[in-house]
Amino acid sequence: MIKLASAVTPPLLVGATLASSVSVAQSVFWETVDQLWYVCQPDGTPEDMDRVTVSRLTVDGVLVDRMHIGRSGHGTGLCVERTAAGTYLWAGSMPNGGWATALARIPYAENGTADASDPSVVRTPRTGVYRVSAAIDPTRNHLVFRWQSNNVPSPSAVGGIDAYDLGLAATGMFSRVRSTNFEASGKTLQGFTSLGDRLYFLYGDQNIDNFLVTSVDWASGAVLQSQPVTAFPGIAYREPEGICVYEDTLAFGIAGRPDGVRQLNVARFPHPGTNPWVEISYDNVAYPPNSNNYKPQYRIDGDRVHLHFSVDKRDGTAWAQGEVLFTLPPRVRPNRTQRLVGVVGGGAVNGDTMAVRFEVAADGRVTIWDERSLIGWVGADVSFWVC
């Protein structure tokens, strides 16, 4: 279970500009294979013809491309299924009064269009329900479907949440693997997701200090924890919009609207605990490690990222100022340059200090900085930064 402590800084996205200028974001999803954000906005078309715009953003919030989806609904609960055959969006379908009553599974088309109510893409886990939305639990490979039995705003809504095998759901086969009901919350729902044995709900209203994330036990439906969120204070419009699984924790969106521009800000909750060491891709021909135990690796421990490596230069030349040893993956990059102290081989410094400085840049580059034209191995064994 994610411990819902106060959301940490640095944020994941700040002021990312979205493709549509019509409305703010309604849902957000992190796709871990291609390392892209997917953000869904309603596009201001008449009810029951509701078109949404899906923006794809880089890990740093740069707009890559977009897709327009007609007859979709309000844009809540967008999620992404990554397969060997391509990328598929799970979006709202068959809108009634501007809100979806079914789901659609749509191949993502760069700068393309689709009709979410075309029978070939419609997926119907339940009939006779209202204001539906979906999430994907990557730890269980489940499609999670929220539905209401009454067609009313979320504070008064009653209904249920069902989980299905994602692979079978993609083919239109829906056999529930678990289910829970919900009663009226009295709060404005702005998104939900599932991770393991817990459901997480995002609540709150525009420019009102009632932003809350609640953890619910799947088996019993009991509320386990509610955490007020104070991220991004003072931004214009400030409305919570969308929650999703981000790596092994949770990320949530906060819409902004400075001077009418539609922007999205994203923060995350702390990582839940210490993770295993993960090898980092690097040029092992140019920079051979001292042994297999000293290949470049990182480990997340709470909000700390630990770095461990010891490498040499195969060509025997001196380490250059600012030479890049390797590049860290996006999930462990700091938000500003971090300076780390490492060690060098004793023979390389001829009695001088064996300390050497490394820098970890916001784009993930790990570089060496030393004026002594060092020759020999260099390494970092206990260095860390706060992510």
N, C-alpha and C positions, 0 to 999 in steps of 0.2 A: 504494500500500500504506500502511495506517495504521502509523505508527511507534509501537510499543508501549512508549512511555516510561511512567514512573509516572503513574498516574491523577491528574488535577489536581483541585484544589478551586476553586470551591465545588462541592459535589455537586448533582445535579439534583433528587433527592428525598431527604428525611430523615424517617424514621418515618411514612411514608404508611400509614394504616390501610386495610386491604382489606375487601371485603364479607363474606367468610366468616371465621368464628372457628375453623374446624375445623383447618386446616393452613396451612403457610407457602406462599408463592408458589413456582411451578415454572418459570415462563417470563414474559418481559416483552417488549412490542413497542411501539415509538413510531410513531404514525400522524401523518405530517407535515401532511396536509391540514387535519384538524380540530384538530391539536395536542393529541392525547390519548394517554395511556398505557393500554395494555391489559395486564392482569395475570391469569394463570391459576393457580387453586389446585385441587387435588383436594379432594373434598368428603366423604371418609370413608365412602362407600357401599360395599357389598360388591363384591368383584372381579367383573369382566365386566359389572357394571351401573354401573361407575364414573361418577359425576357430577362435573363440574368447575364451578367458579364463575369467571366472567370479570368482573373489575372494570374499569370505565373511570374514569380519573382525569384531572383537569386537569393542565396543565403544572406546577402547584404541588402536585399530589398530593391534591387534594380529590376525594372520591368523587362521581362524576356519576350512575352507574347500574350495573346488573349484569345478567348473564344466566347462567342455569343450562343446562348441556348434559349430557344423560344419555348413557350407554354410550359414553364418550369415551376413558377411560384415565387416565393419571397426570397429565396437564396439561402435559407437556413440549412445547416447540416450537410454542406458539401464534403465529400470525402473521396479519396483517390485510391484506386486499386492498380498496383504496378505488376504486370505480368510479362512473361517472355514475349508475348505477342504485341505488347504495347501498353499504353497508359489509358485507363478507363476512369471516367468520372461517375460517381454515384450522386445524382442530383434529384431535386424534387420534380414531380410529374403530375399531370392531370389536375391542375389547380382548380379550386373551388373558392370563389371569393378572394382570390389572390394567394391562397395557401395550398400547398401540395397535398394530394390525397393518395399518391403512390410514389414510387421511385423510378428512376431511369438509370440504366447503365450505358454510358455514352463514350465511344472512343474519343480521346482528346485529339483535336485537330488544331494545329498552330494557326492562329488568326482565322479559324474557320467558324462555321455555324452548325447547329443541329436543332432538331425538334424533340424536346423531351417527352412529348405525348404521342410520338410515332409508336404504333403498336410493336414495332420490332425492337424497341429499346425499353419499353415499359416493364417494370418488375413490380408485382403486387403481392407483398407478404400477407396483407389483410385487406379486406374490403369493408366498406361502410365506416371508415375512420376518417379523421380530419387532422389537418396541420401536422403532417408527418415530417420526420427528418431522420437522418442516419448518421452513424459513426462507424469507424473500423477499429477493432482492437487488434493491433499487430501481434500481440503476445499469444492470442488464441486463434488468429486468422478468422475472426468472426465479423459478420456484418450485424450491426446493432441498430434496431429499428424502433424509433419512438413514435407513438400514435396517441391521438386523443379520441375519446368516445363522444365528446361534445365539441362543437365548433365555436369555441370562445377563446378570448385571450388567455395566455398562459397562467396568470394568477388564479384563474377560476377553473383551469383545466383538470380533468381526470382522464386516466387512460392507463397505458402500459408500455413496457419496453421489452422487446424480444431480441434474442441473439440467434443467429443462423450461421451455419458453415458458409464462409465467403465463397468458396469454389462452387458449391452447389447453388448458392443464391445467384451467382453469375449466369447460370444456365436457366434460371427461373424456377428452381426447385427450393421450396422453403419448408424445412422441418425444424421446428424450434428446438434448440439445445438448452435454453434456459429463458426464464421470463420473470418479470416482476411488475407489480402495479404501482401507480402513484395517485395520490389525492391532491386536491387543490393546495398549492404552496403559498398563495398570497403574494408571490414575488414574480417579477418579470424574468422569464427564462431567456437567456441569450446564447445558449449552446450547451451541449452535453457531449461526453465521450465515455469510453469504457477502457479500463486497463486492468487485466487480471480479474480479481474478485471484487473490484470496486467500480461503481459508476461515479462520475464527477459532473456536477452541474454548475453552470455559470449564471449568476443572477445579477441584475442591476438595471438602472435607468440612466438616461442621458443627464449629465451634469448634476446628479444627485449622489450623495455619499452613502450609497447602499450596495456597493460592488462586493460580491460575495462568491466564493467557491465552496461547494458542499460535497462531501464524500459520503456515498451511500453503499451499504453492503448489498451485493447482488442477491445473495441467498435470502436475506430477511427483509430487505427494503429499509432497514434501520439507518438513520442518519448517524454517521460515525464522527464527523467533524465538519465544522463550518469556519471558514477563514476569511475575514475581511481583507480586501486588497486595496492598497493605497498607491499602486504604481502609476506613474505618469500624472502626478498632480498638476493642476493648473493648465492643462492643454485645452484648446478650444473644442467644445462639443463633448468630449470625454464620455464615450458610451461603450461599455463592455460588449464585445461582439466576437463570439466564437472561441471554442476551446478544443484542443487536440492533443494527441500524444506526440511528444517531441523527444526523440531518442528514448531514454528510459525515464522520462518525467513528463510534466504537463506544460503546455504553452497556452497562453490566452491572448486574445486581441483586444485592443482598445481603439475605437475609431476616433479620428480627429478631423476637424473641418476648419482649418485656419483660412480665412478669406475665401471660403467656398471650395477650396481644394479638398478632394477626398483622399485622406491619408489613413494608414494603418500603423499602429504601434504594437509590438509584441514583446511580452516578457514571459518568464518561465518560473516555475517553482524550483527550489533546490533539488539537486540530484539526491536520491534517497539514501545513498550509502556508498561504500567503497566498491569499486568495480575491478575486474581483472586487468592485468597489464595487457595492452594492445600494441602490437608492432606497428611501426610507422613506415610507410613506403619511402625508400631512399635508394641512392645509387651505391649498392654494395660492392660494385667493381671499383669505383673511384675511391670509396670510403669504407674499406673493410673493417668490421668490428674486431675488437680484441678476442671475442669468443661469441658463441651463440647467446650467452647470457647478457651480452652487452650490445646487442642490436638495438637501435633506437626504439623506444617504447614509451607510452604514456599510460597513466592510470588516473581515473577520476575518483577522488575521495571527498565526498560531500561537495563543497564548492571549490575544492583545490584540484589542480591538475599537476600531477607529479611527472617529471621527465627523467628518463634514465637511458644513458648511452655512453659508449666509449669507442671511438673510431680513429683510424689513422688515414694517411693519404698514401695510396698505393704507389704513386709516382715519386714519392720521397721529397717533394717540394715543400716549401714553407707555406703555412696557412696565411692566406691573404686577409687583409682587413675587410670585414663585411662579407667574407665567403659564406655562401649558403650551404649548410650541411644537409638540410631536408626541410620539408614543409608539412606543418601539422594539418589534420583534417579540420573542417569548419567547426565542429562541435566543441573543440577544446582551444580555440583561438581566443586570446585575450582581447579586450576592447581598446587597449593601448599598448604601446611597447613595454615589455617587461624585461628587466635586466637580471640575469642569473649569474651566480658564481660557480665555476666548475674547476676542474683540475687538469693538469697536463703531465706528461711523462717527465720524470725527474731529470733525465739526460738532456731534455730539450731546453732547460733554463739555466744550466750551469751554476747551480747554487742560489739562483734568484728564487723568488716566490713561485710556488707551483699553482697558484690561483690564476684563473683565466676567466674573462667575462664573455658571456653569451647574451644575445638579445633575441627575444621572441616578439615578432611584430604582429600587428593586428591582422595581417593577411596570412599569418601562419608560418612565415619564414623564420627559421632558427639560424642565426649567423654568429660567427666568432669575431671578437674585437680584441686585438692585442697588438702592440707596436713592436714586439720582439722577434718577428719573423720566425715563429715557432716551427720546429720540425719534430714530429712524433705524435703520439696519440693525445687526444683531448676528450674530456668526458664530463658529464653531469650526472650525479648519483642521487642527490637528495634535493634537487632544485624543484620548486613548485611556484605556481601563481594562482590567484583567485580568478575563476572563470565566471 
